[in-house]
Amino acid sequence: MPKKHLVVLMLGLLAFIHADFALATSQKQQEAAKKWQELPYVGNFSYTPPAQETPAAAGVTFAIVDLYQTEGFAPWLAWPQFADFNAALKRDLTKIFEAKGLSVRGSFDSYELIPFQDKKMSDMYVIPVLELWGTPGKDFEYTVSGKFTIVLKEIITGELMWSKVIPLSGFSAQHLGTFRPKEKGNFDTISDFLNTGNRNDVVKGIEKQYPDFMATMAKLIDAEEMGIIKKQCREIRSKKGY
């Protein structure tokens, strides 16, 4: 076969491969876009705490505030998919503390909105934190990772008294592929990940793990330890002049 014809044949083959790849990529992107536009799936976050102990037996009182949202990540809690998440989290944390014989006042939208009398009657306030991030992969998918943290602070001084971190297992979700990832493998900003991600995938992934990380949190909260921390809170208050 003449070299000229061979070159033409090779060019034609490359064009065919490129067109086929482009078509496949376009189809995958269309599938991702279609899934992304599905009706919102509202997460059902449910957890059953351990058996109830004697109410307030430990003599320690907590005030629970809203889930903390890190800067740049605030929009995700406003998604309709997470409409019930904050309320469920505070409800189930209350159940866990009460099941351990600990008292709970509230819950409250923020520390600033805890009335003085409730602060006066409480030893610590509880701040739940959920952080999420995404790592792009192939075929319009990314891996969602994150961690759930519970922070306890002395109610008057705001001194950090206790915190526990529970990592989430990574799970897959689709994205539209409209943002280029950074060289390090992460999106340029968290909002890029959020705005291109399939929100139903994200909420389903967290919904599935919710009972497990709440159960782990229940194991970590110990009434005896909280009693020891209460004494430390009183010492801190005394040193600060309260």
Protein Blocks (a to p, Z undefined) as FASTA:
>chain_A
ZZklmmmmmmmmmmmmmmmmmmmmmmmmmmmmmmmmpccddddddddddddddehklopa
cddddddddehilmmmmpmklmmmmmmmmmmmmmmmmmnopacedddfbfklpcfklmmm
pmbdcdddddddddddeehiacdddddddddddfklopafbdcdddddddddddehlacc
dfkopafblklmmmmpcfklmmmmmmmmmmmmmmmmmmmpcfklmmmmmmmmmmmmmmno
ZZ
